[in-house]
């Protein structure tokens, strides 16, 4: 497999609760996402190489590596063990969940674009709207649905986007089904 030396990773900041952490992203923009976890050494060359190789598999993936040591690397076994022993495990789990959420929110445009291409080819009337920052099932608004989405790491419920989507749907229905 190819090395990550020639691969450009994008360093991003991900927000979770009242803190942010760094992560590294590589791969196709709208490809399925995979979180790659570091070994006890931290986010080093090897982990980046693994992420780059995964990103190139099959038709391509988007990989994201959360930096659970917040910029620190274990340069020898004693230092790596020290970093692992000092890891905030609850925070690390939250960072991983936030990483999954980020991938969900930043990888859903491909399906919408594919649908739009198929609709265009079919010749039927259509409109496609992408609600940035909103994940799958964002219009589900019951208390149970909002809680379920939150537990699954989906974006916060955005009632303004829900209202806009329903308004657009109603206008489309009126335009094409009543006229």
C-alpha positions as CSV (number, residue, x, y, z in Angstrom):
1,X,0.0,0.0,0.0
2,X,1.1,3.6,-0.6
3,X,2.6,5.7,2.2
4,X,0.8,8.8,3.6
5,X,3.9,10.9,2.9
6,X,2.3,12.2,-0.3
7,X,-1.2,12.4,1.1
8,X,-2.6,15.7,2.3
9,X,-4.5,15.3,5.6
10,X,-6.8,18.1,6.5
11,X,-6.5,19.1,10.2
12,X,-9.9,20.1,11.6
13,X,-11.3,21.1,14.9
14,X,-14.4,19.3,16.1
15,X,-16.6,20.8,18.8
16,X,-18.1,18.6,21.5
17,X,-20.0,20.0,24.5
18,X,-17.8,22.8,25.8
19,X,-14.5,21.8,24.3
20,X,-12.8,21.2,20.9
21,X,-10.3,18.7,19.8
22,X,-8.2,18.2,16.6
23,X,-8.7,15.5,14.1
24,X,-7.2,14.6,10.7
25,X,-9.3,13.9,7.6
26,X,-8.3,12.4,4.3
27,X,-10.3,10.8,1.4
28,X,-13.1,11.4,-1.0
29,X,-15.4,14.3,0.0
30,X,-18.7,12.5,-0.1
31,X,-17.5,8.9,0.5
32,X,-18.7,6.7,3.4
33,X,-16.8,7.7,6.6
34,X,-14.6,5.6,8.8
35,X,-13.1,6.7,12.2
36,X,-9.6,5.4,12.6
37,X,-8.3,5.2,16.1
38,X,-4.7,5.8,17.1
39,X,-2.5,3.2,18.8
40,X,-0.9,4.0,22.2
41,X,1.8,6.0,20.4
42,X,-0.8,8.7,19.3
43,X,-1.5,10.1,15.9
44,X,1.8,9.2,14.3
45,X,3.0,8.3,10.8
46,X,1.7,4.7,11.0
47,X,-1.9,5.6,11.9
48,X,-2.0,8.3,9.2
49,X,-0.6,5.7,6.8
50,X,-3.4,3.3,7.7
51,X,-6.0,6.0,7.3
52,X,-4.6,7.0,3.9
53,X,-4.7,3.3,2.8
54,X,-8.2,2.9,4.0
55,X,-9.3,6.0,2.2
56,X,-8.0,4.6,-1.1
57,X,-9.7,1.2,-0.8
58,X,-12.5,0.2,-3.2
59,X,-14.3,3.2,-4.5
60,X,-12.8,5.4,-1.7
61,X,-13.6,6.4,1.8
62,X,-13.3,9.4,4.0
63,X,-11.3,8.6,7.1
64,X,-11.0,10.7,10.2
65,X,-8.5,10.3,13.1
66,X,-9.4,12.0,16.3
67,X,-6.3,13.1,18.3
68,X,-7.1,11.5,21.7
69,X,-3.8,12.7,23.1
70,X,-4.3,16.3,22.0
71,X,-1.1,16.7,20.1
72,X,1.2,14.5,22.2
73,X,3.1,11.5,20.8
74,X,4.8,8.6,22.6
75,X,8.3,8.5,21.3
76,X,9.2,5.4,23.3
77,X,7.3,2.7,25.1
78,X,7.5,4.4,28.5
79,X,6.2,7.7,27.2
80,X,3.4,5.9,25.2
81,X,2.4,4.0,28.4
82,X,2.4,7.3,30.3
83,X,0.1,8.9,27.8
84,X,-2.2,5.9,27.8
85,X,-2.3,5.8,31.6
86,X,-3.2,9.5,31.6
87,X,-5.9,9.2,29.0
88,X,-9.3,10.7,29.9
89,X,-11.3,7.7,28.8
90,X,-14.7,9.4,29.2
91,X,-13.5,12.3,27.1
92,X,-11.9,10.0,24.6
93,X,-15.2,8.2,24.1
94,X,-17.0,11.5,23.7
95,X,-14.3,12.6,21.1
96,X,-14.9,9.4,19.2
97,X,-18.7,9.9,19.2
98,X,-18.2,13.5,18.1
99,X,-16.0,12.2,15.3
100,X,-18.7,9.8,14.1
101,X,-21.2,12.7,14.2
102,X,-18.9,15.0,12.2
103,X,-18.5,12.3,9.5
104,X,-22.3,11.8,9.4
105,X,-22.9,15.6,9.0
106,X,-20.1,16.1,6.4
107,X,-20.6,13.1,4.1
108,X,-24.3,13.0,3.2
109,X,-24.3,15.1,0.1
110,X,-23.3,12.3,-2.2
111,X,-26.6,10.5,-1.9
112,X,-28.5,13.7,-2.6
113,X,-26.4,14.5,-5.7
114,X,-26.9,10.9,-7.0
115,X,-30.6,11.2,-6.5
116,X,-30.7,14.5,-8.3
117,X,-28.8,13.0,-11.3
118,X,-31.3,10.1,-11.6
119,X,-34.2,12.5,-11.3
120,X,-32.8,14.8,-14.0
121,X,-32.3,11.8,-16.3
122,X,-35.9,10.6,-15.7
123,X,-37.4,13.9,-16.9
124,X,-39.9,14.1,-13.9
125,X,-40.3,17.4,-12.0
126,X,-38.1,17.5,-8.9
127,X,-36.3,19.7,-6.5
128,X,-33.3,18.7,-4.3
129,X,-32.4,20.7,-1.2
130,X,-29.4,19.9,1.0
131,X,-29.7,21.0,4.6
132,X,-26.1,21.5,5.6
133,X,-25.3,20.5,9.1
134,X,-28.4,18.2,9.4
135,X,-28.0,14.5,9.3
136,X,-30.3,11.7,8.2
137,X,-33.9,11.8,9.5
138,X,-33.5,15.5,10.6
139,X,-37.2,16.1,10.1
140,X,-38.2,13.6,12.7
141,X,-39.3,15.9,15.5
142,X,-41.0,13.8,18.2
143,X,-39.3,13.8,21.7
144,X,-38.4,10.1,21.1
145,X,-36.9,10.8,17.7
146,X,-34.9,13.8,19.0
147,X,-33.6,11.7,21.9
148,X,-32.8,8.8,19.6
149,X,-30.9,11.0,17.2
150,X,-28.9,12.6,20.0
151,X,-27.9,9.2,21.4
152,X,-26.8,8.1,17.9
153,X,-24.6,11.2,17.5
154,X,-26.7,13.0,14.9
155,X,-26.7,16.8,14.6
156,X,-28.7,18.8,17.2
157,X,-32.4,19.1,16.3
158,X,-32.8,22.2,14.0
159,X,-36.4,23.2,14.0
160,X,-35.8,26.0,11.5
161,X,-34.5,23.5,8.9
162,X,-37.4,21.2,9.6
163,X,-39.9,24.1,9.1
164,X,-38.1,25.1,5.9
165,X,-38.1,21.5,4.5
166,X,-41.9,21.1,5.3
167,X,-42.6,24.5,3.6
168,X,-40.6,23.5,0.5
169,X,-42.4,20.1,0.4
170,X,-45.8,21.8,0.7
171,X,-45.0,24.3,-2.1
172,X,-43.8,21.5,-4.4
173,X,-46.9,19.4,-3.7
174,X,-49.2,22.4,-4.4
175,X,-47.3,23.3,-7.6
176,X,-47.2,19.9,-9.2
177,X,-50.2,18.0,-7.8
178,X,-52.9,20.7,-7.6
179,X,-52.1,22.7,-10.8
